[in-house]
Amino acid sequence: MIRRSLTAAIAAIAVTTAPMAAADEGDFIHSPKGRTFRVRFDPESRIRLGAAASGARNEKGRITPALEVHAGISVRRRYAFGEGPSRVEWQFDQRILSGFIAPFVRPFGDMPSFDAALYGAAAHRHDLAPRIVLPSSPPLSIPFPFDVGFDGEIGRVTVPRALPTGAADGAAIPFLRVSVARATAYLDPLRSNHPGRSIEIGVGVRYDLDVYGPQRGTGPEGSIARPRLVHRVAPGTAASLRFRFETQDGLLSLDTRAEVAPHWTSERTWKLGALGYGRVERTILAINDEPISAFLEASYRLVPPALELAPLHDVRASLGIAFGLDLTPNPRVTKIQPRSRRSPTAAPAP
């Protein structure tokens, strides 16, 4: 009962009444016995909970295995305006409290390794006939061969399994990163009519706060008390490339992203950071129309040198299973009509 109530509450908040948001009858097949089964899914409209076996590089360059627990809520809504050549379609993707934790890996103290984001959103605008209009006399119209979009995220916190080390002595230092905010505007030359398919060439801003533990000999062993902070700001200098692909039935999805971010730091110098991410997910079966999928995920992060520390190369990969609760409105579910206030013993109206 609690599970159903929680699912209903989240779905009620997430689901909006958009004409393109709900599933249609083509998403289901009918058995000879009259039962219906879902065969098409939206991989960006579900609650996920999964487990994975992973391997990550530590500060000594060795690959260490670990168990990861993955979770998150993703919501996709699509809207369309106009008809014919003037038709415009919007796709909105949101991710809430998404990420993973490795509960049995503690790089320092009692802090487990994890990577989780509070909220992320992406908006993609697809115009069937995009054009640039110059306000000349007479006005001049020029074809514009791109879709446009926006991608942003707030509140990501990362504790990597690899810790930064001293450039001189190689001693590991406690470390965590708070990605306070990131925003990217992009162009999409692919201009696909299918959801979840894009090539996003972007430029954006980001603000990261790196928290380092004290120097060796200045604080408790393995602690992050009295941390040292390094602020990193990319003022429109973060360049990114993202490729997304989904099959029409939604059973297979691919998402890859690479970013290079020259940035200004609180040490009054320019540094270069880099990020890489990839995930492929395949729905392998469904129980009562709720998808279960297998996924492969990999990431890379370059934290440039700061203070007296060497650069950090954080590399990890994981393979796992995710259980999903689908949030796509189901056309087969009808509203329950309120009961008549008429007494059950009353005679029917003529």
matplotlib code that plots the C-alpha trace (Angstrom):
import matplotlib.pyplot as plt

x = [0.0, 2.8, 4.6, 1.4, 0.7, 4.3, 4.2, 0.8, 2.0, 5.1, 3.2, 0.6, 3.3, 5.3, 2.5, 1.1, -1.8, 0.1, -1.3, 2.0, 2.9, 0.6, 1.2, -1.1, -2.6, 0.4, 2.5, 0.6, 0.0, -3.0, -2.8, -5.3, -6.7, -7.6, -4.7, -2.7, 1.1, 3.3, 6.0, 7.1, 8.5, 9.8, 13.2, 13.1, 9.8, 10.3, 11.5, 14.7, 16.3, 19.2, 22.4, 25.7, 29.1, 31.7, 35.4, 37.2, 40.8, 42.2, 45.0, 47.6, 46.4, 44.8, 41.3, 39.2, 35.8, 32.7, 29.0, 27.0, 23.3, 21.7, 18.5, 16.7, 13.5, 13.3, 10.3, 9.9, 7.1, 6.6, 4.4, 3.5, 2.2, 0.9, 0.4, 2.2, 5.5, 4.9, 4.7, 7.1, 7.8, 9.3, 10.8, 11.4, 13.5, 13.9, 16.0, 15.5, 17.7, 19.6, 23.0, 24.7, 26.5, 29.1, 28.2, 31.1, 33.8, 35.1, 37.9, 38.4, 36.9, 33.3, 32.4, 31.2, 32.0, 29.0, 27.9, 24.4, 22.6, 19.7, 18.0, 18.8, 16.6, 16.9, 14.7, 14.9, 13.1, 12.4, 11.1, 10.0, 11.1, 13.7, 14.7, 16.6, 14.8, 16.9, 14.9, 15.9, 13.6, 12.1, 12.8, 15.2, 14.6, 17.5, 17.2, 18.7, 19.7, 19.7, 17.4, 18.2, 18.1, 19.2, 20.7, 21.3, 22.0, 22.2, 23.5, 25.8, 28.1, 30.8, 33.2, 35.5, 37.2, 40.5, 41.8, 44.2, 47.8, 50.7, 52.8, 56.0, 55.2, 52.3, 50.2, 46.4, 44.2, 40.5, 38.5, 34.9, 33.5, 30.3, 29.1, 26.9, 25.4, 25.9, 24.1, 24.6, 23.0, 23.4, 22.7, 21.5, 22.3, 20.7, 17.1, 15.5, 11.7, 12.1, 12.4, 15.7, 17.8, 20.2, 23.7, 24.2, 27.1, 27.1, 28.8, 28.0, 28.9, 29.6, 30.6, 32.4, 33.6, 36.4, 36.8, 40.3, 41.3, 44.1, 47.7, 49.4, 50.4, 47.9, 44.7, 43.3, 44.3, 41.8, 39.6, 38.3, 38.1, 39.2, 38.9, 40.7, 38.4, 39.2, 36.5, 36.3, 34.3, 33.9, 32.4, 31.0, 34.1, 32.8, 32.5, 30.5, 29.4, 26.5, 25.0, 21.7, 19.9, 16.8, 15.0, 11.4, 10.1, 12.3, 13.8, 17.4, 18.9, 22.3, 23.6, 27.2, 28.6, 32.1, 33.1, 36.2, 36.1, 38.9, 38.1, 39.3, 40.1, 40.4, 44.1, 44.0, 45.0, 43.3, 43.1, 41.6, 39.1, 37.4, 34.5, 33.3, 30.2, 28.4, 25.5, 23.7, 20.5, 18.4, 15.0, 15.1, 11.7, 8.7, 6.7, 3.1, 4.2, 7.0, 10.4, 13.5, 16.7, 20.4, 22.8, 26.5, 27.8, 31.3, 32.7, 35.9, 36.8, 40.0, 40.5, 43.4, 46.2, 45.5, 47.3, 50.3, 48.4, 48.8, 46.0, 43.3, 42.1, 38.8, 37.8, 35.0, 32.7, 29.7, 27.4, 24.1, 20.3, 17.7, 14.1, 11.7, 8.3, 6.9, 5.5, 4.0, 0.2, -1.6, -4.6, -6.0, -6.5, -9.8, -11.0, -13.2, -16.7, -18.1, -20.9, -24.5, -25.9, -29.2, -30.3, -29.5, -33.2, -34.6, -36.5, -34.6, -35.7, -38.1]
y = [0.0, 2.4, 1.6, 2.2, 5.5, 6.7, 5.8, 7.5, 10.7, 10.9, 10.2, 12.8, 15.4, 14.4, 13.6, 16.5, 16.3, 16.8, 15.3, 13.7, 12.5, 9.5, 6.1, 4.9, 1.6, 0.9, 0.5, -2.7, -6.1, -8.4, -12.1, -14.6, -14.9, -11.2, -10.0, -6.9, -6.5, -3.4, -3.7, 0.0, 2.1, 5.6, 5.2, 8.8, 8.4, 6.1, 5.6, 3.5, 1.4, -0.8, -2.5, -2.8, -4.4, -1.7, -1.2, 2.1, 3.4, 4.4, 6.9, 4.1, 3.3, 0.0, -1.1, -1.8, -3.7, -2.5, -2.8, 0.2, 1.1, 3.3, 5.3, 8.2, 9.7, 10.7, 12.4, 13.2, 15.3, 16.3, 19.1, 20.2, 23.5, 24.4, 22.3, 21.7, 23.6, 25.8, 22.9, 23.2, 20.3, 20.6, 17.8, 18.3, 15.8, 16.1, 14.0, 14.2, 12.8, 10.6, 8.9, 6.1, 5.2, 2.6, 1.9, -0.4, 1.9, 4.6, 6.7, 8.6, 8.4, 7.1, 8.8, 6.4, 7.0, 8.4, 10.6, 12.1, 15.2, 17.0, 18.1, 18.2, 19.4, 19.6, 21.3, 20.5, 22.5, 20.9, 23.2, 21.5, 24.6, 26.6, 29.9, 33.1, 36.3, 39.5, 42.7, 44.3, 46.1, 43.8, 41.2, 38.5, 34.8, 32.4, 28.6, 27.6, 23.9, 23.3, 22.5, 24.4, 23.4, 24.0, 21.6, 22.3, 20.8, 21.9, 20.3, 17.4, 16.0, 13.6, 11.6, 9.7, 6.5, 7.9, 10.7, 13.5, 12.9, 15.2, 16.2, 15.6, 12.8, 11.0, 11.0, 10.8, 13.7, 13.6, 15.1, 15.8, 18.0, 20.0, 21.0, 23.8, 24.6, 23.9, 25.4, 24.6, 26.0, 23.8, 23.3, 20.0, 19.4, 15.9, 17.4, 14.0, 13.6, 10.8, 11.6, 11.0, 11.3, 14.3, 15.5, 18.4, 20.8, 23.1, 25.9, 26.8, 28.0, 26.0, 26.5, 23.8, 23.8, 21.4, 20.5, 19.2, 17.8, 19.4, 18.9, 15.9, 16.7, 19.5, 17.6, 14.3, 11.3, 10.6, 13.5, 16.4, 18.8, 22.4, 21.8, 23.8, 25.1, 25.7, 27.5, 26.8, 29.0, 28.5, 31.8, 30.5, 28.5, 25.0, 23.2, 20.0, 17.3, 15.0, 12.1, 10.5, 7.7, 5.7, 3.0, 3.8, 1.2, 2.7, -0.7, 0.5, 3.9, 5.4, 8.6, 9.9, 13.3, 14.8, 18.2, 20.3, 23.2, 25.9, 27.7, 30.4, 29.2, 30.9, 30.4, 33.2, 31.1, 29.3, 25.5, 22.9, 20.3, 17.5, 15.2, 12.1, 10.0, 7.1, 4.9, 2.2, 0.7, -2.2, -3.2, -7.0, -7.8, -6.3, -7.5, -6.2, -3.6, -2.4, -2.5, -4.3, -3.2, -4.0, -1.1, -0.4, 2.9, 4.5, 7.9, 9.9, 13.0, 15.1, 17.4, 19.7, 20.2, 22.6, 23.6, 21.3, 18.3, 16.4, 16.2, 13.6, 11.1, 9.5, 6.5, 4.0, 1.6, -0.4, -3.1, -3.7, -4.3, -1.6, -2.1, 0.6, 2.0, 3.5, 7.0, 7.2, 7.8, 4.6, 5.0, 1.7, 3.1, 4.9, 7.2, 5.6, 7.2, 8.3, 6.2, 7.4, 9.0, 7.2, 4.6, 1.1, 0.1, 3.0, 2.1, 3.0, 6.2, 5.7]
z = [0.0, 0.9, -2.4, -4.4, -2.6, -3.2, -6.9, -7.3, -5.6, -7.7, -10.9, -10.1, -9.7, -12.7, -15.2, -17.2, -19.7, -22.9, -26.1, -27.0, -23.5, -23.1, -24.5, -27.3, -28.3, -30.6, -27.5, -26.6, -28.1, -27.5, -26.8, -28.1, -24.6, -24.6, -22.4, -23.3, -22.9, -23.2, -25.8, -26.2, -23.4, -22.8, -21.2, -19.8, -18.0, -15.1, -11.5, -11.4, -8.7, -9.7, -8.7, -10.6, -10.4, -11.1, -11.4, -10.8, -10.8, -7.5, -6.9, -7.2, -10.7, -9.7, -10.7, -7.6, -7.8, -5.9, -5.6, -6.7, -6.0, -8.7, -8.3, -9.8, -11.2, -14.9, -16.6, -20.3, -21.7, -25.4, -26.7, -30.3, -31.6, -35.1, -38.2, -41.4, -42.1, -39.0, -36.6, -33.6, -31.2, -27.7, -25.7, -22.0, -20.0, -16.3, -13.8, -10.1, -7.3, -9.8, -9.3, -7.6, -4.3, -3.6, 0.1, 0.9, -0.6, 1.7, 0.2, 3.5, 6.9, 6.9, 3.6, 0.9, -2.7, -4.7, -7.5, -7.4, -8.7, -7.2, -10.4, -14.1, -17.1, -20.8, -23.4, -27.1, -29.8, -33.1, -35.9, -39.2, -41.2, -39.1, -40.5, -39.6, -40.5, -41.0, -40.3, -43.6, -46.1, -47.3, -44.6, -45.6, -44.6, -44.5, -43.8, -40.4, -40.4, -36.7, -33.8, -30.6, -27.0, -23.4, -20.9, -17.2, -13.8, -10.2, -7.0, -8.1, -5.4, -6.2, -4.0, -6.4, -5.4, -6.7, -4.4, -5.4, -4.3, -3.4, -6.3, -4.2, -1.8, -3.5, -0.3, -0.8, 0.3, 1.1, -1.7, -2.9, -5.6, -5.5, -9.0, -7.9, -11.3, -15.0, -18.0, -21.7, -24.9, -27.9, -31.6, -33.1, -36.8, -36.7, -36.4, -35.9, -35.8, -33.2, -29.5, -27.8, -30.9, -31.2, -31.8, -29.4, -30.0, -27.0, -25.1, -21.6, -18.1, -15.0, -11.4, -9.4, -5.8, -4.9, -1.3, -0.3, 3.1, 5.1, 4.3, 5.9, 9.4, 9.9, 10.8, 12.0, 9.9, 7.1, 8.0, 5.9, 8.9, 8.1, 4.4, 1.7, -1.0, -4.7, -6.7, -10.5, -12.8, -16.6, -17.9, -21.1, -22.0, -21.4, -24.8, -25.0, -27.5, -26.8, -28.8, -27.9, -29.6, -28.8, -30.8, -31.8, -29.3, -26.5, -25.6, -26.4, -25.5, -25.8, -24.2, -24.5, -23.5, -23.6, -22.2, -22.1, -19.7, -19.6, -16.3, -13.9, -10.4, -7.0, -7.3, -9.8, -12.8, -15.8, -15.7, -18.0, -16.8, -18.8, -18.4, -20.3, -19.8, -21.6, -20.9, -22.9, -21.6, -22.9, -21.6, -21.4, -19.9, -18.2, -15.2, -15.1, -17.8, -15.5, -17.3, -16.2, -18.0, -18.2, -18.5, -19.0, -17.8, -17.9, -16.9, -16.8, -15.0, -15.1, -12.1, -12.9, -10.4, -7.5, -4.3, -4.0, -5.5, -8.8, -11.4, -10.6, -13.3, -12.1, -14.3, -13.6, -15.4, -14.2, -15.4, -13.8, -13.7, -13.1, -12.1, -13.3, -12.5, -15.7, -15.5, -19.0, -18.8, -19.8, -22.1, -20.9, -17.4, -17.1, -14.4, -11.7, -11.9, -8.6, -7.2, -7.6, -4.5, -5.3, -2.7, -3.9, -3.2, -5.1, -8.3, -11.6, -13.3, -16.2]

ax = plt.figure().add_subplot(projection="3d")
ax.plot(x, y, z, "-o")
ax.set_aspect("equal")
plt.show()
